[in-house]
Amino acid sequence: MALRPTEKSIRQFIEEVSDQQYAMAGAVMAISAAQATALGEACMQISLDHQLDKLDWQDVTSRIEQMVHLKNTLVEWCDQDANAVAEYVTLREAGEEWSGQRILCDSPAEISRLCLEAATMLQDFRPLVVEQVQDDLEMTVSLLAGTAQAAMLLLDSNLRMWPDPALLAEFEPIRLDLEMQINQLSPVRRIRKDEG
C-alpha cells in the first residue's frame, strides 16, 4: 500500500512533488501551512512555559489546542489535495467533471481559510508572546499570510480554467471574502525598528 504524502520523509515528499506530471500546488501549500502552524504552536507553548506566573494557563492552553487542530487539519488537506487530481480524472471519466472541479476549488479555499485562521490567532497572541520567540511569531504570521494568498490565487486560477457559472456562483464570493481577510492581516515588514 502506497504511503500518503504526509507519511513520507520531507525529502521523499519533495521528490514526489518534482516527479509528478501535474503541479501539486495545493498539497505543497497545505503542508507549508501545517509547518508554519507548528512553528506558531511552538511560539505559543514556549511563551506559556516561560510565563507560567503571568499568563492565564487555561486560556493559552486552549489557544494552543486550537492551533494543534489547525495544524492537523492542514496535514489532512495536504493528503486530500494530493489525491484530488486523480479523483478529478476519475469523476471526469464517469461524466461528473463538475464534481471534480468543485473538489479542486474547495481545497485551496479551505487551505486559505485555515491559514487565515491560524495567522489571526497568532496576531491576537502578540501581546502574550515571550520576547525569546517574538520574532519567530512574526515570521510565522508572514508565512501563513503568504500561503493564504497563494492558496487564494490557486482558487482564482481554477475558476479561470473552469468558468462554469455554478462554480463561479459558489466560489467567487468565497474568493472575495478570502481576499478581504488577507488584506486585513498585519504581518510586519521589518523585525528591526528603525532608529533615530
Steps between C-alpha positions, in 0.01 A plus 500: 500500500639839399586752769293815526710810419510604865629157604811547288824667604541864402749397231261236362214749489717757320602237244135397453405861429778545245434163328126547435348563158279769658570778746421408862450866594222445753679220682820705518308797639318286756818337632682835504215647704504198734870556563445871562214418737729259688747788539221721631396228743860483626508879550183481708625205707841659563327822604283310745793300639698820567210700644304252710470760775372770259272330247157346544598132463149387401460772235840441340463122514167535320666713230778245461242222460328702227835541323564125526159437342579741213839333447346153486223616267755650262693171499176322400439755222848430367412133456155580359634752251778265389228253397261761359634497143465121475150530644421773247612276211285211632194725535557651153517155345176413680332808348509696828766756410325780692531303827874463441537868420313584820744288705793683340343836591397401852851390598687831448208694647518294818881512517489879471230524767700283741813712442300813573360351820848402622656836404221690677544288814872577503441871444264494798774326701752782444443665841569165672804379308827476693783713358710188428262395217339833411682520166420136423131571555518791254671283238229239550224756444679603180530136381130439562395826334705412192359149484145630542565731204652220289206266571254776410689543170470125435125527547495798262704301246256208515206736449680646197552153353141395572274805462191291570217726627418264788864489615532877468176554693626279784868589517538860381335637820732273701802628305395861560456433873843334518657796321337742745621299800853476358507878463401535867801303622787705637829315451797717593722632222814520715623332816749771597352837577660797325680723746526877504 
